[in-house]
Amino acid sequence: MDILNEVYKILISNPFIQSEVEDRFKFCEYPESGEKSGPIIVIDEVNPDSPSDYADDVWLTSDYFIHIEVWTQGEDGRTKRDAIAREIRSIMWDELRFKHVSSMNPEYDSRTKTWRDARRYRGKLYRKDLDAF
């Protein structure tokens, strides 16, 4: 399973995220300082998925550890960043049951006037090929 694409599809289907971020998503790369024309979401893996939850010598789930950042600019950048990050946290729990397990300190770069929020989510998903057993 391509977990980054799954997370992207779930986030982009949310009307609030769609209206705020549009198509400004990045996978495993971070924007240049002059590249921000609106809020940007960066989705990255912290670790590759790992087998988890076993029954009858078969692993049932994959454990995922995902890093999601929100970058914004402007006068309302901090409040917009916070609203987007909170919505992502709700989506990650409601849609995937991924828990918000850690964060970095929220940041502000006065040179580029960029606000940044980085959070990590962990969760398990059942394998899609279990019918083969």
DAWO-V251197 format. One record per backbone hydrogen bond with DSSP energy under -1.0 kcal/mol. NH is the residue of the N-H (numbers start at 1). CO is the residue of the C=O. E is the energy in kcal/mol with one decimal. If there is no record, write none. Layout:
NH_CO_E / NH_CO_E
This chain:
3_1_-1.2 / 6_2_-2.2 / 7_3_-2.7 / 8_4_-2.3 / 9_5_-2.7 / 10_6_-2.0 / 11_7_-2.7 / 12_8_-3.1 / 13_9_-1.1 / 14_11_-1.5 / 18_14_-2.9 / 19_15_-2.3 / 20_16_-2.0 / 21_17_-3.2 / 22_18_-1.4 / 24_21_-2.1 / 25_23_-1.8 / 26_41_-2.4 / 28_43_-2.1 / 35_32_-1.7 / 40_71_-2.4 / 41_24_-2.1 / 42_69_-2.2 / 43_26_-2.8 / 44_67_-2.6 / 46_65_-2.8 / 47_65_-1.0 / 50_63_-1.6 / 52_61_-2.5 / 55_58_-2.2 / 58_55_-1.3 / 60_53_-3.8 / 61_52_-2.4 / 62_125_-2.6 / 63_50_-3.1 / 64_123_-3.4 / 66_121_-3.0 / 67_44_-3.3 / 68_119_-2.9 / 69_42_-2.5 / 70_117_-2.5 / 71_40_-2.7 / 72_115_-2.3 / 77_74_-1.6 / 80_76_-2.5 / 81_77_-2.8 / 82_78_-2.3 / 83_79_-2.2 / 84_80_-2.4 / 85_81_-2.6 / 86_82_-2.3 / 87_83_-2.0 / 88_84_-2.4 / 89_85_-2.2 / 90_86_-2.1 / 91_87_-2.6 / 92_88_-3.1 / 93_89_-1.7 / 94_90_-3.3 / 95_91_-2.8 / 97_93_-1.1 / 98_92_-2.4 / 99_122_-2.7 / 101_120_-2.4 / 102_120_-1.3 / 104_118_-2.3 / 107_116_-2.6 / 109_114_-2.6 / 113_109_-1.7 / 114_109_-1.5 / 115_72_-3.1 / 116_107_-2.4 / 117_70_-2.0 / 119_68_-2.6 / 120_102_-3.1 / 121_66_-3.0 / 122_99_-2.2 / 123_64_-2.0 / 125_62_-2.1 / 127_60_-2.8 / 132_129_-1.5 / 133_130_-1.7
